[in-house]
């Protein structure tokens, strides 16, 4: 399993300035892929939206400064409640 640096819940708690539009685009693209494959996540919450660094580089968690979304990949985890959709 790859290392995930932090989740959206931790990011909001630290009051880091983060690029909401770009982050939301990444989340929506991930959900679109779920739905294209007929899967419904059903447990989407900030603690299940993780950030991993691109190219396996080691970066510290953002602390108060602005977060550069280009350094991270948004990943959705915890498929325990996921369900196949029968359209």
Long-range contacts (C-beta under 8 A, 24 or more apart in sequence): 2-52, 2-56, 3-52, 4-50, 4-51, 4-52, 4-75, 4-77, 5-50, 5-51, 5-52, 5-53, 5-59, 5-61, 5-72, 6-50, 6-51, 6-61, 7-46, 7-47, 7-48, 7-49, 7-50, 7-51, 8-46, 8-47, 8-49, 8-50, 8-51, 9-45, 9-46, 9-47, 10-61, 11-51, 11-62, 11-67, 12-46, 14-61, 14-62, 14-63, 14-64, 15-64, 16-62, 16-63, 16-64, 16-65, 16-66, 16-67, 17-65, 17-66, 17-67, 18-62, 18-66, 18-67, 18-69, 19-66, 19-67, 19-68, 19-69, 22-69, 23-69, 23-74, 26-69, 26-73, 26-74, 27-74, 27-76, 30-74, 30-75, 30-76, 31-76, 34-76, 34-82, 35-85, 38-84, 38-85, 38-86, 38-87, 39-82, 39-83, 39-84, 39-85, 40-82, 40-83, 40-84, 40-85, 41-76, 41-79, 41-81, 41-82, 42-81, 42-82, 42-83, 43-78, 43-80, 43-81, 43-82, 44-76, 48-76, 48-77, 48-78, 49-74, 49-75, 49-76, 49-77, 50-74, 50-75, 50-76, 50-77, 51-75
